[in-house]
């Protein structure tokens, strides 16, 4: 348990982009130390087919980065759609009058 009150970042090899609940995953066999908390958690979520199923079965956020880095987890289908229904990009080179007449 951290007592210093500072937030520690995971090593770079364990950091992954945010995964969505619908992203499809495939887990390998449990190679974690038998009896450890990580081993027990992995046993609960290793049959999950999606990130959402793994989370609801007990996978912690840090587990995804660690499992990918160690080769225990493969992401087999990643949702790459925008989070919002519509995205608008603004071109700073256009003036406000041009934006109103040339909106495309």
C-alpha positions in Angstrom: 0.0 0.0 0.0 1.3 3.5 -0.9 1.5 5.8 2.1 3.3 8.7 0.5 0.2 10.1 -1.2 2.0 10.4 -4.6 0.6 8.8 -7.7 2.9 6.3 -9.4 2.8 5.5 -13.1 3.1 2.1 -14.5 6.3 1.4 -16.5 6.0 2.3 -20.2 5.9 -1.4 -21.3 2.7 -1.9 -19.2 0.8 1.2 -20.5 -1.8 0.6 -23.1 -4.4 2.9 -24.8 -7.8 2.9 -23.1 -9.7 -0.3 -24.0 -13.4 -0.3 -24.5 -15.8 -2.8 -23.0 -16.6 -4.2 -26.5 -13.0 -4.8 -27.6 -12.5 -8.5 -28.1 -9.6 -10.2 -26.4 -8.1 -13.7 -26.0 -6.2 -14.9 -22.9 -3.6 -17.5 -22.7 -3.0 -20.0 -19.9 -2.4 -18.6 -16.4 1.4 -18.3 -15.9 1.2 -16.1 -12.8 2.5 -17.3 -9.4 0.1 -19.9 -7.9 -1.6 -18.6 -4.8 -1.0 -14.9 -5.6 -3.8 -12.4 -5.8 -2.9 -11.9 -9.5 -3.2 -15.7 -10.1 -6.6 -15.8 -8.4 -7.9 -12.7 -10.4 -6.6 -14.2 -13.7 -8.4 -17.5 -13.0 -11.7 -15.5 -12.7 -11.2 -13.4 -15.9 -9.2 -15.6 -18.3 -12.2 -17.0 -20.1 -13.5 -13.5 -21.0 -14.0 -12.8 -24.7 -14.3 -9.0 -24.3 -12.7 -6.3 -22.1 -16.1 -5.7 -20.5 -16.4 -9.4 -19.5 -12.9 -9.3 -18.1 -13.6 -6.2 -16.0 -16.9 -7.6 -14.7 -15.0 -10.8 -13.8 -12.4 -8.9 -11.7 -9.7 -7.7 -14.1 -8.1 -4.5 -12.8 -7.0 -1.7 -15.1 -3.3 -2.6 -14.5 -3.9 -6.2 -15.4 -4.6 -5.3 -19.1 -1.2 -3.5 -19.6 0.7 -6.2 -17.7 -1.0 -9.1 -19.4 -0.4 -7.6 -22.9 3.2 -6.8 -22.1 3.9 -10.4 -20.8 2.0 -12.1 -23.7 -0.9 -13.4 -21.6 -3.5 -11.3 -23.5 -4.0 -10.5 -27.1 -6.5 -7.9 -28.4 -8.2 -9.5 -31.4 -10.6 -6.8 -32.3 -10.3 -3.1 -31.4 -13.1 -0.6 -31.7 -11.6 2.4 -33.5 -14.8 4.4 -34.0 -15.0 7.9 -32.5 -16.4 8.1 -29.0 -18.9 10.8 -30.1 -21.4 10.5 -32.9 -19.9 13.5 -34.8 -16.5 15.2 -34.8 -15.8 18.6 -36.3 -12.4 19.9 -37.0 -11.6 23.6 -37.1 -9.0 25.0 -39.5 -7.3 27.9 -37.7 -6.3 29.3 -41.1 -9.9 30.1 -42.1 -11.5 33.3 -40.9 -14.8 33.3 -39.2 -16.5 34.8 -42.2 -15.1 32.1 -44.4 -16.4 29.4 -42.1 -19.9 30.7 -42.3 -20.0 30.8 -46.1 -17.7 27.8 -46.9 -18.9 25.3 -44.3 -18.4 21.8 -45.8 
